[in-house]
């Protein structure tokens, strides 16, 4: 069983912070690292995201204006070496240029040779494009064949990957809500960007890790030689860790079953007590960890446990959903949500076929 740092790759609004809170209770064996790569993606000198590109003051005020991909990896390496296994939850899109732009290796990681140390690495000026319109990407570095990310394959190999997804009809309106009044004043996200949905990037990272045999072909929670999960009928032993995809709806319907299956797949000892965190220390640690992304994690901050929904969510028609979105966000907002949902359903459904399956709770 792999004992590498666990990296749960996801997309925005996938119930991932509630999922993360479960593992924050295991402070004796796990060191949780909450969404660290947004620092480099949005604010640092290697930033890929364009949201804050014209807001230099906001980047400076964030405190992360000097964060590179390497400084984030170095932090994870330090924490993983302190006797606990690192558990990272973050967005796959933070490693991948938006809008399917070709990827080249982040300048701070160009000299990476199998493991990130704690020494600092300056970014050569020649590695960044000099431009006043748009973020530092594209870099003048080279990419790796078929690698969709700015992270070298040798560095990706240091992590045990798992994946968390949620249907876009649930995640997209939730994300949209965080970018309009009144929440936008808290989150600092003042407009909705369809290119931040994150599904395409998550699928591309997933497929790449499969192609280099870092994950799969075995699929967690599915029988051997399953011919219906997109693995071409091969679900046996392989070079990589088994594929572990968690669907948020499955998680909310059966938290104990899904968490136990995830723990089995990733080598974490499962205990039912993990699903409860109603004590002062748990709340303090969660509040500190989630503070930098204000407005996005309030439900998770003030939660006390992960328990099953009392009633399974009844499916709604497209017309019903559009009516709901119109009532909440106006017709213009509803159309943006509808179009973004439709654009991301194929990637979601592709990943869904690999999702962990467990018997229903008694």
N, C-alpha and C positions, 0 to 999 in steps of 0.2 A: 504494500500500500504506500502510495506517495505521501511524503511528509513535507512537500514543498509548500511555500506560502499559497494560500487559497486566494484565487482572484475570481470573484463573482462579477461577470460582465453583464451589463443590463442596458436599458434605455430609460429615459425619464418617465417618472410616474408609474413605475411597475410594482408598487408596494414594496420596493426594495429596502426602504429604511425600516419598515416594520419587520421585514425579514432579518435585517442586520441586527435589530435589537435582541433577537433571540440569541445570537452568538456573542453579543456584548455581555451576556450573563456569565460567560465562561472565561472570566478574567484570570483564572488560575492557569489556563492552558493556551488561550488565544489572545492575540493583540489585534483588536479591530482598528482598521485604518479607513476612515470615512471619506469617500470621494476625493482623493488627493489630487487627481490629475486635472481637475477643473482649474487648479491654480495655474498650471502651465498652459492649458488650452485657451483660457480666456484672458489671462493677465500678463504672462511672462514674455520674455524676448523671443520665444519660439512659438508664440500663440498661433493656433489654427483657426479659432473661432473669431467671427467678425463682430460679435455683439457689442464689445466695448472698444472697437477699433478707433472710433472718433471721440473717445472719452478717456483721455490720458489721466485726468485727475481721478476718475473712478478706478482705473488700474492701479495707480499709486496708492490711493486710499485703501484698496483691498489688502495691502500688505504683502501681495504676491507678485509684484511687478518684476522681481528678479528670479522668480521660480522657473526653472527649466525642467525638462523631462528627467534629466539626470539627478537633479537635486531631490525630486520626488522619489525616484527609485532608491537613492542613497538613504533617504529617511526610512523607507520600507525595509531595506537591508539591515539598518541598525536595529530596528524594532524586532525584526525576525531573529536577530542574533542574541536577544536578551532572554533566552530560555523559553519563549513562547512562540507559537506558530502564528504568523501574520495572517489575518483574514481581511482582505481588501474587497470593498464593494464599490464599483465605479461604472461610469458610462463607457461603452466601447467606442463611442464616437469621439471621445477625447483623445484617442490615438490616431484617428483617421481623418484626413482632409475632407471637409464637407463637399457635398454636391459631386461626389465620385471623382474628385480631382486625383491625379496620379500621386502616389506617396513616395517621398524620399526620406531617408533617415534623418531624425532630428540631429542638428549639429552637435549638441552636447553628448550624443551617444555614438558618434561616428567612430571613435576609437575604442568602443566597448569590446571587450574580449572575454566574454563568459563570466559574468558576475559583476555587480556594481559595487565598488568600494565606497568609502566615506570621504575620499579626497574630492576636492572641488575641481571642476573643469570649466575653463572659460570658453566662450563661444567665439570662434574666429569671425571677425567682421566679414570676411569673404564668403562665409557660409550662409549669410542672410542677404536676401535681395534688398537693395536700397530702393525704396519706393515710399511715396507719401500717400498713396491711395490703396488701402488694403493692408492686411496683416503681414507679418514677416514671411509667411508662407507665400509662394514656394521658396524653399531653400535651394541653395546651389549644390547640395549634396546629392549623392546617388541613391537610388532605391534598390530593393532586393526583388528578384523575380517573383511575381505574383503576390508579394506581401502588400496588403492594402494599408498597412499602418506605418507610422514613423518610428516604430520600435524594431530594433534588429531581432531576427529570429532567434539568435543565441540568447538574447535576454528574455524573450517570450518563453523560452524553454525552461526558465527557472521557476515557472508558476504552474500550479494545479488549477486549471480553468473549469468553472461551472458557469451556467447561464440562467438568467431570470427574465421571463417575458410576461407581457400582459396584452390582452387584445387592444388594438388601437382605438376601438370605440369607447374604451374606458380610459386609457392613458391620455389620448390626445385632448379631449375636453378638459381633463384634469390639469394638463399642462397649460392649455389656453387660459384657464381661469387664473393661473398664477401670473399672467402677463397683461391682465386688464384690471381696471379699478374694481374693488379697492385694494386687491392684493399686490398690484404692481408697485405700490409705494413701499411695501415691505420687502418684496423680493428684489426690487431694482431691475426687473425685467419688464421693460415698458412696451414691448411689442412681441407678438408671436411670430416665430420663425419656423416655417415648415421644415427647414433643413436641420432643425435640432430634434426632430422626432426620434432619430436614433436607430430605427429598425434596419435600414439598409446597411449601416455600418456594423451593427451587431451580427447580421447574417454573413457579411463579408469576412469578418474576423473569425466567426465560427467555421466557415468553409475553409479558410486558410489553415486554421489549426488542425482540421481534419486532413487536409491535403498533405501536411507535413507530418502526419501521424502523431501529433502531440495529444490529440483526443481521438477516441474511437479506435476501432469500429464498434466495440461493444457499447450498448446503450443502457444506462442505469434504469432498472425497473422494468425492462422489457426482456422477453425470453430470447434465448439463443436462436440464431437463424431466422429472426423476424424479417419477413419480406415486405412489410407494409410501412416501414419507417424511413424509407429513403436511403437505406444503406446497401441497396442492391442485393438484398438477401444475405448479407454478411453481418452477423452480430456475434462474433466469437471473440477469442482473445486477440489482442493487438498490441502494438508498440506503445500506444498512448494510454492515458487514464481513460476510464469509460466516460462516454458522453453523459453529462448530467444537466438536463434542461428542466427548470421548474417553471410552471405556469402559475401566475398569481391567483387565478380563479381556483385552481386545484388546491393551492395553499390555503386560501380563505375557506374553502369547503371542508378541508381535512388537514388542519395545521400539524397535528401530531404525526399523522401518517407520512406527510410530505417531508417534514423536518427530519424524521427518523430515516427516511430513505436517502435524503441529502447527506446526512451524517454518515450513513453506511458507505455512500459513494465516495465521500471526501476524506474518510478516516478520522472523523470526530466522534468522540464518545457521546452517544445520545442519552439524555436524561429528561424525563417529562418536566422537571422543574425549569428547564430552559425556557419554557413558554410563558413564564411569569416573571415580572420584574417590578413588583410594587414595593420598592423600598427606596430610601433616601439616596443611597450611594448609586444605585442603578440610574435613578433620575438625574443625579448630578452629572454623572459621566456622559449620559446621552445628551443632555443639554449643552455641555461643553463641546462635544463632538459635532453636533448639528448646527452650532451657532453661526457658522460662516455662510450658510445658505438659508438665510432667514425667510420665513414665509412658506418654505417648501416642506418642512418636516414637523409642523406643529402637532398634527395628529399622532405621529410616532412619538414625539417628545412627551406628550401627556397621556399616552397609553399605559396600561399596566400589565397587559398580557396579550398573547395572540390566541384567540379562541375561534372556534368554527362559527360560521354564519348560521343563524337559526333557520333560515330558509335559503335554498339555492336561488341564485339570481335568475329571474325569469327572463328569457330572451325577448328583446323588443325589435319591432320591424324598423327598417330604415326610416320610414315616415314618422314613426313614433319618436325615434331618436332625434330626427331633424326638428320636430316640433319642440322637444325639450330644449335642444340647443338654442333654438330661436327665442324661446321664452327667457332663457338665461343671458344670451349674448347678442341678441338681435339677429336679423336675417343675414347680414354681412358676415358676422362671426360664425354663424351656423354653417354657411357655405364654405368658409375656410376650413372649419373643423371637418365637415363632410369630405371635402376633397383630400385633406391630409390623411384622414382615416382610410379612405379608399386606396390612396397611393401606398399605404404601408401594410395593408392586409396580406398581400402575397408573401412578404418577408416573414410576417408573424406566422402565417399558416405553414410556411416551410419549416420554421423552427419548432412549431407546435408538434409536428409529427415525431419529434425526438423526445417529447416531454415525458418525465418520470410518471409512471402509472402505479398506483397503489390501490389495494382493496378499499372500498368505502368503509367509513367508520361504523362501528356497531350502533 
